[in-house]
Amino acid sequence: MYVEMSSLRTLDLNVVADLVDYMRGTGYVLHFSDATFSEFFANELDVDIEDPRYSDRGGSKGKRLRRFLELVDDKTALKTLQALWEVRQDFVLRSGRADPVANAEARYLNLVNRLGGGPAASTVQEPPKPAFDFAKMDSLKEELLTLTSVAPHERGFAFEAYLQKLFTMYSLRPREPFRNKGEQIDGSFVMGEQTYLLEAKWQQSATGQADLLIFEGKLLNKAAWARGLFVSYSGFTDDGLHAFGVGKRTICMSGEDMWEMLNRRLPFDHVIDRKQRRAVETGLPFIPVRELF
């Protein structure tokens, strides 16, 4: 007797259907024929998708994929979705058309997170599955909007608390603001094996070189593997970023980045992962989210 093993919900499986079914309701999966669909599973996953257990609710490619994802464990489901996403990206690129699915990448990345494959996953212990969904992400958007009406002298502390809530939603083990001798740290969080110190500012003017250098100095006094996230709601001046230079431990996030992330429902941990990877590749501390996704 086969029982469902993956943690994918019906809602999640419907998202998968949206992402792979370009002819909705036909049972097609991307551009696969019956033969190439079987070859995909054999080559990528060493699985016989023709096994009767996967067609007990219908023999179309879409129904067999759905049943397969219900029956396998999370690790196999994650590997399957990652392989399908690569094929899908190539398919969309070759088609020359705009992606027909709104927020496709955000929806895919949220599935990856649910299956424990996000950048926050630990190789030492089993990663926790995020217990939030798009509705909770939308509530974060509403909460950020309410902060715009908070009095300026209270807004900074409220913004720090908001970011702590965001980190908690993604199981990033946040620490509240703390003091070391001679310095104030706005908090920290852990993503994968990496610890990030936080600097959060919500002020009228954009952040310039001086504040960036002060924060970078705090990082240089810590362990060599420490990184920093500087969140400036008003953004950063071009001159300040230029003077700050390249090859720093700090990565930067603006208020515009946050709205882009929330409006497009991009998972926060994937946003930070994409930012830090691009920082490693280019040396630049700040690249807008709209250029990363």
CORMOCOR-V788811 format. One record per pair of residues at least 6 apart in sequence whose C-alpha atoms are under 8 Angstrom apart, sorted by the first residue. I is the first residue (numbers start at 1). GAP is how many residues later the second one is. If there is no record, write none. Layout:
# CORMOCOR-V788811
i:I gap:GAP
i:I gap:GAP
This chain:
# CORMOCOR-V788811
i:2 gap:51
i:2 gap:69
i:3 gap:68
i:4 gap:66
i:4 gap:67
i:4 gap:68
i:5 gap:65
i:5 gap:66
i:5 gap:67
i:5 gap:68
i:5 gap:69
i:6 gap:63
i:6 gap:64
i:6 gap:65
i:6 gap:66
i:6 gap:67
i:6 gap:68
i:6 gap:71
i:7 gap:63
i:7 gap:66
i:7 gap:67
i:7 gap:107
i:7 gap:108
i:8 gap:61
i:8 gap:62
i:8 gap:106
i:8 gap:107
i:12 gap:99
i:13 gap:53
i:13 gap:56
i:15 gap:92
i:16 gap:92
i:17 gap:45
i:17 gap:49
i:18 gap:6
i:18 gap:83
i:19 gap:82
i:19 gap:85
i:19 gap:89
i:20 gap:8
i:20 gap:9
i:20 gap:10
i:20 gap:68
i:21 gap:6
i:21 gap:7
i:21 gap:8
i:21 gap:9
i:21 gap:41
i:22 gap:6
i:22 gap:7
i:22 gap:8
i:27 gap:33
i:27 gap:34
i:27 gap:35
i:27 gap:36
i:28 gap:32
i:28 gap:33
i:28 gap:34
i:29 gap:32
i:29 gap:33
i:30 gap:58
i:30 gap:61
i:31 gap:60
i:34 gap:27
i:37 gap:24
i:38 gap:10
i:38 gap:11
i:38 gap:12
i:41 gap:6
i:41 gap:7
i:41 gap:8
i:42 gap:6
i:42 gap:7
i:44 gap:36
i:44 gap:39
i:45 gap:34
i:45 gap:35
i:49 gap:15
i:49 gap:19
i:54 gap:10
i:54 gap:11
i:54 gap:13
i:54 gap:14
i:55 gap:8
i:55 gap:9
i:55 gap:12
i:57 gap:6
i:57 gap:7
i:57 gap:10
i:58 gap:6
i:69 gap:8
i:74 gap:41
i:74 gap:42
i:75 gap:40
i:77 gap:38
i:78 gap:34
i:78 gap:37
i:78 gap:38
i:78 gap:39
i:81 gap:31
i:85 gap:23
i:92 gap:6
i:92 gap:7
i:103 gap:161
i:103 gap:162
i:105 gap:161
i:105 gap:188
i:106 gap:158
i:106 gap:159
i:106 gap:160
i:106 gap:161
i:107 gap:158
i:107 gap:159
i:109 gap:9
i:109 gap:157
i:109 gap:158
i:109 gap:161
i:110 gap:156
i:110 gap:157
i:112 gap:6
i:113 gap:16
i:113 gap:17
i:114 gap:15
i:114 gap:16
i:115 gap:14
i:116 gap:11
i:116 gap:12
i:116 gap:13
i:118 gap:151
i:118 gap:152
i:119 gap:72
i:119 gap:73
i:119 gap:150
i:119 gap:151
i:119 gap:154
i:120 gap:7
i:120 gap:52
i:120 gap:70
i:120 gap:71
i:120 gap:72
i:120 gap:149
i:121 gap:6
i:121 gap:7
i:121 gap:70
i:121 gap:71
i:122 gap:70
i:122 gap:71
i:123 gap:69
i:128 gap:43
i:130 gap:39
i:130 gap:40
i:130 gap:41
i:131 gap:38
i:132 gap:37
i:134 gap:131
i:137 gap:125
i:137 gap:128
i:138 gap:124
i:138 gap:127
i:140 gap:26
i:140 gap:122
i:141 gap:118
i:141 gap:121
i:141 gap:122
i:144 gap:18
i:147 gap:8
i:147 gap:11
i:147 gap:12
i:148 gap:7
i:152 gap:51
i:155 gap:47
i:156 gap:44
i:156 gap:45
i:156 gap:46
i:156 gap:47
i:159 gap:41
i:159 gap:42
i:159 gap:43
i:160 gap:26
i:160 gap:40
i:164 gap:10
i:164 gap:11
i:164 gap:12
i:164 gap:23
i:167 gap:6
i:167 gap:7
i:167 gap:22
i:168 gap:6
i:170 gap:98
i:170 gap:99
i:172 gap:17
i:172 gap:18
i:172 gap:19
i:173 gap:16
i:173 gap:17
i:174 gap:13
i:174 gap:14
i:174 gap:15
i:174 gap:16
i:175 gap:12
i:175 gap:13
i:175 gap:14
i:176 gap:10
i:176 gap:11
i:176 gap:12
i:177 gap:7
i:177 gap:8
i:177 gap:9
i:177 gap:10
i:177 gap:11
i:178 gap:6
i:178 gap:7
i:178 gap:8
i:178 gap:9
i:179 gap:6
i:183 gap:35
i:185 gap:12
i:185 gap:13
i:185 gap:14
i:186 gap:11
i:186 gap:12
i:186 gap:13
i:186 gap:14
i:187 gap:10
i:187 gap:11
i:187 gap:12
i:188 gap:7
i:188 gap:8
i:188 gap:9
i:188 gap:10
i:189 gap:6
i:189 gap:7
i:189 gap:8
i:189 gap:9
i:190 gap:6
i:191 gap:78
i:194 gap:31
i:194 gap:32
i:194 gap:33
i:195 gap:30
i:195 gap:31
i:195 gap:32
i:196 gap:30
i:196 gap:31
i:196 gap:32
i:196 gap:33
i:197 gap:22
i:197 gap:29
i:197 gap:30
i:197 gap:31
i:197 gap:32
i:198 gap:30
i:198 gap:31
i:198 gap:32
i:198 gap:33
i:199 gap:16
i:199 gap:29
i:199 gap:30
i:199 gap:31
i:199 gap:32
i:200 gap:30
i:200 gap:31
i:200 gap:32
i:201 gap:30
i:201 gap:31
i:201 gap:32
i:202 gap:30
i:202 gap:31
i:202 gap:32
i:203 gap:29
i:203 gap:30
i:203 gap:31
i:204 gap:30
i:205 gap:29
i:206 gap:26
i:206 gap:28
i:206 gap:29
i:206 gap:30
i:206 gap:31
i:207 gap:25
i:207 gap:27
i:207 gap:28
i:207 gap:29
i:207 gap:30
i:207 gap:33
i:208 gap:28
i:208 gap:29
i:208 gap:31
i:208 gap:32
i:208 gap:33
i:209 gap:30
i:209 gap:31
i:209 gap:32
i:209 gap:34
i:209 gap:35
i:210 gap:30
i:212 gap:18
i:212 gap:32
i:213 gap:31
i:215 gap:15
i:215 gap:35
i:216 gap:12
i:216 gap:32
i:216 gap:33
i:216 gap:34
i:219 gap:7
i:219 gap:8
i:219 gap:9
i:219 gap:30
i:226 gap:23
i:227 gap:22
i:227 gap:23
i:227 gap:24
i:228 gap:21
i:228 gap:22
i:228 gap:23
i:229 gap:21
i:229 gap:22
i:229 gap:23
i:229 gap:24
i:230 gap:20
i:230 gap:21
i:230 gap:22
i:230 gap:23
i:231 gap:21
i:231 gap:22
i:231 gap:23
i:231 gap:24
i:232 gap:20
i:232 gap:21
i:232 gap:22
i:232 gap:23
i:233 gap:20
i:233 gap:21
i:233 gap:22
i:233 gap:23
i:234 gap:20
i:234 gap:21
i:235 gap:18
i:235 gap:19
i:235 gap:20
i:235 gap:21
i:236 gap:18
i:241 gap:44
i:241 gap:45
i:245 gap:39
i:246 gap:37
i:246 gap:38
i:246 gap:39
i:247 gap:32
i:247 gap:33
i:247 gap:36
i:247 gap:37
i:247 gap:38
i:248 gap:35
i:248 gap:36
i:248 gap:37
i:249 gap:36
i:250 gap:35
i:251 gap:24
i:251 gap:25
i:251 gap:28
i:251 gap:34
i:251 gap:35
i:252 gap:33
i:252 gap:34
i:252 gap:35
i:253 gap:33
i:253 gap:35
i:254 gap:34
i:257 gap:31
i:257 gap:32
i:257 gap:33
i:260 gap:29
i:260 gap:30
i:261 gap:6
i:261 gap:7
i:261 gap:10
i:261 gap:28
i:271 gap:18
i:274 gap:18
i:275 gap:11
i:275 gap:12
i:275 gap:14
i:275 gap:17
i:278 gap:6
i:278 gap:9
i:279 gap:6
i:279 gap:7
